[in-house]
Amino acid sequence: MTPEFIIGFARQSIELTLMISLPMLGVGLAVGLVVSIFQAATQIQEMTLSFIPKILSIFLVLLLTFPWIMDKIITYTRDLFLNIPNYIR
């Protein structure tokens, strides 16, 4: 294994992790921003008001994107296992 291979392998796994987590993080950011604007406009400073909508929206996005996430993870793992003979050369 060359250093270039290790760097490429690590890069590919980090890219996959970021791509999988992006929908949940994006929705959490958007909902948090909307709730923060609402709190600033109404001067309601309740902690659960910002926490519960974010948790619910992230869970909903996770349920909606779960098949896509599993497809990406299965494809990555299958490629990894199929190329083990090439990796150990």
C-alpha positions in Angstrom: 0.0 0.0 0.0 1.3 3.3 -1.0 0.8 6.6 0.9 -1.3 7.9 -2.1 -3.6 4.9 -1.7 -4.1 5.5 2.0 -4.8 9.2 1.5 -7.2 8.4 -1.3 -9.0 5.8 0.8 -9.3 8.1 3.8 -10.5 10.9 1.5 -13.2 8.7 0.0 -14.4 7.6 3.4 -14.5 11.2 4.7 -16.4 12.3 1.6 -18.9 9.6 2.0 -19.4 10.5 5.7 -20.0 14.2 4.8 -22.3 13.3 1.9 -24.4 11.1 4.2 -24.6 13.6 7.0 -25.3 16.6 4.9 -29.1 16.3 4.6 -29.6 16.1 8.4 -27.1 18.8 9.1 -28.6 21.1 6.5 -32.1 20.7 7.8 -31.0 21.1 11.4 -29.3 24.4 10.4 -32.3 25.7 8.5 -34.8 24.8 11.3 -32.4 26.3 13.9 -32.2 29.5 11.9 -36.0 29.8 11.5 -36.5 29.1 15.2 -33.9 31.6 16.2 -35.5 34.3 14.0 -38.9 33.5 15.6 -37.4 33.7 19.1 -35.8 37.0 18.3 -39.0 38.4 16.8 -41.2 37.3 19.7 -38.6 37.5 22.5 -39.5 34.0 23.7 -36.4 32.5 25.1 -37.5 29.0 25.8 -34.8 26.3 25.4 -37.3 23.5 24.3 -38.6 25.8 21.6 -35.3 25.5 19.7 -34.5 21.9 20.7 -37.7 20.0 19.8 -38.3 21.3 16.3 -34.7 20.5 15.3 -34.9 17.0 16.7 -38.2 16.3 15.0 -37.0 17.7 11.7 -33.7 15.8 11.7 -35.5 12.6 12.6 -38.0 13.1 9.7 -35.2 13.8 7.2 -33.4 10.7 8.5 -36.5 8.6 7.9 -36.9 10.1 4.4 -33.2 9.7 3.3 -32.5 6.3 5.0 -32.9 4.2 1.8 -30.4 6.5 0.0 -28.0 6.4 2.9 -28.1 2.6 3.1 -27.6 2.4 -0.6 -24.5 4.6 -0.4 -23.1 2.6 2.6 -23.8 -0.8 1.0 -22.2 0.3 -2.3 -19.1 1.6 -0.5 -18.8 -1.5 1.7 -19.3 -3.9 -1.3 -16.6 -2.1 -3.3 -14.3 -2.2 -0.3 -14.7 -6.0 0.2 -14.5 -6.8 -3.5 -11.2 -4.9 -3.8 -9.5 -6.4 -0.8 -7.3 -8.6 -3.0 -6.1 -5.5 -4.9 -5.4 -3.6 -1.7 -3.1 -6.2 -0.2 -0.8 -6.3 -3.2 
